[in-house]
Amino acid sequence: MTATLTQLIPLTPPPNPQLQDIRTQAAGYLQEETIPTNKNEEWRFTNLSPLLKQTFVAPSQELPPVSIDDLAIPEAAQSRLVFINGIYAPLLSSLANLPAGVFIGNLAAANAAGLAITDYLGKQPGGEEVFTAINTAGINDSAVVWLAPDTAIESPIQLLFITTVDDTAIATQPRTLVVLEQRSSATIIQEYLHTSASNRAYFNNSVTEIWLGAAAKLNHTRIQAEDIAAIHIGKTAVSQSEHSSYTGNAIELGSKLSRHNWEIFQIGAQTETYLNGLTMVNGEQESDTHSVIALTKTHGITNQLHKCIVNDRAHAIFNGKVFVPQAAQQTNAGQLNRNLLLSAKARIDTKPQLEITADNVKCSHGATVSQLEDDEIFYLQSRGLDVETAKILLINAFAVEIIDRIPVASVREKLAVAVKAFKAN
């Protein structure tokens, strides 16, 4: 294990002794691993050198003063969970009057409630990889959302992971566990944000595990809007039981370097999976989305649309894989990556993949790369718009298809403002 990996793992003991076995197993895996390089096929387009050049330390266990007035969404006024630098902030969280059968809290509260955390934590089918193992080896706390059978929560659940730094480059390891038992349903807005403006590098290495029971339904929006100097590596792993439905909306806006690994595992028949993604990067940002949909049962429905808007010298990467083995007969799978380049130096690497061995399926995939068309801009100018307004309107038209799929109005409005502020060269 390299010195860099060692520095990223906190040495404080876990609050729950049962977590020690999970941490020990992950640390053992890391003994034989290093941070991947471009020689690794899964990382060949992603430059991790900014991570290797920086020394990071664990954050202080004292909560810094933070205001969330501009970050909290009104729809989640009584269903909001806040972590600052990976540490649970109970005074900023709001969990009053939750419906019966709904648990939202951190690990300590989940243990006190008698929830079987260790039956799910670290148990996703995808196995270990280096950044997930770093998170697991240092796990001390987690956001936990747990719904009992036949339970629904109407208001969205907001999970706020806030990073604030001064002059120290910190590494945080946010963790989230979501368990929706059979026939339960929820909407989750998960946000990774910053409140400092120090332009100091920090590393946020997040892991989210989602388990959907039979006929459970989850609409999950993940927004990454870290500081422009940050490095963000994230994994979202979802296991779907029979007849369950997962809708995921992934929005990538911030960080100097970001990577999101999105893994879907079908563990029951007749599941529905809808993945919607929007990446918007400029300057010299680099953003990588790797998704895997692993189908193992019959009658699965999956549809993925990922869009990238790339400006200046920024670089976006999309690699989406859909596996349809012989056992996954009568699958209906679609995947499309659409990209908009706003400058001559902007880059996109796209690789949609379908691996099919089943013979009774309906599957498609594709990718497009385009630019703002001069005739479209000219048409809008002929209707009285100036060039800049015309470009903003066209960019918005490209992005709104994803934004409109987010079920919370205040979140849509906030993202619409971000799109409007995105300038084209």
Secondary structure, DSSP 8 states (H G I E B T S, - for coil): --HHHHHTS--S--SSTTHHHHHHHHHHHHTT-----TTSGGGTT---HHHHT---B---SS------TTT--GGGTTSEEEEETTEE-TTT-B-TT--TTEEEEEHHHHHHTT--GGGTTT--TT---HHHHHHHHT----EEEEE-TT-B--S-EEEEEEE--SSS-BEE--EEEEEE-TT-EEEEEEEEEE---S----EEEEEEEEEE-TT-EEEEEEEEE--TT-EEEEEEEEEE-TT-EEEEEEEE---SEEEEEEEEEE-SSS-EEEEEEEEEE-TT-EEEEEEEEE--SSS-EEEEEEEEEE-TT-EEEEEEEEEE-TT-TT-EEEEEEEEEE-STT-EEEEEEEEEE--SS-EEEEEEEEEE--HHHHHHHHHTT--HHHHHHHHHHHHHHHHHTT-S-HHHHHHHHHHHHH----
